[in-house]
Amino acid sequence: MLGLSELKETKVYQEGRIEEARSLVLRLLTRRVGALPSTVEAQVQALELPQLEALGEALLDFAGLDGLTNWLRGQ
């Protein structure tokens, strides 16, 4: 049986964390800037966990879609 620390290192666990982060960030972005164009949503979907975490913090400063697209350009 796997302990908690071993479980956290499994690929399934890591993928689950990424999917949850993507889902949360996309919901927050939609509330913050409105409906996302499909190209922008695809860019967010392609981000890895550290980038998603950074975006989750940065989105609090976005005034609109321009803030998001500028942030994505910088990645």
N, C-alpha and C positions, 0 to 999 in steps of 0.2 A: 504494500500500500504506500502511496506517495504521501510525503509530508507536505505541509503548506509551502515551504520554500522550494521543494522540488516541483510542485504543481505550478507555481508561478513561473517556472522556467520552461514549461512545455509550450510547444508551438500553438496548440489550441488555445491555451490561456492568453498568450500574447496576441494572437489574432482577435480574440474576443475583446481584449482591451482596446485594440485599434478600432474595431468596428463600433464599439460603444462611444469612443472619443469622436469618431467621425460623425456619428448620429447626433451626438450632443452639440458639437460645433455647428453642424448644418442647421439644426433647429434654432440655436442662438443667433446665427447669422441671419436667418430668415426673419426672426423677430426684430433684429437690429436694423437691417438694411432693406428688408422686403424680399420678394421672390428673386431667386438667383437665376441668372442666365445659365443654360445648360453647360456652356463652356467653363464658366466660373465654378459651378458645382463639380464638374469633372476634375478641375485643378485641386479643389479641396479634397475630393475623394482620393487623389493620388498622394496626398501628404502622409508622411510617416508620423509615428506617435510624438516624438519631440516637437515636430513642426505643428502638429495639431494642438499640443499643449500651449505652445507659444501663441498660436492663433487664437486660442480660447481666451488668453489674457489680452491680446492686442485688440480684439473685436470690441472691447469695452470703450475704446477710444474712437471707433469709426463713426463718422457722421452720416455716411451713406456708402453706396456701392463703390465709389471712387476710393475710399479708404481701404476697402478690401482688395480691390484690384491693384492698388499701389503696393500693399503688403505682399500680395502674391508675386508681383514682379520682382520684389526684393529677395525672394526665396531661391 
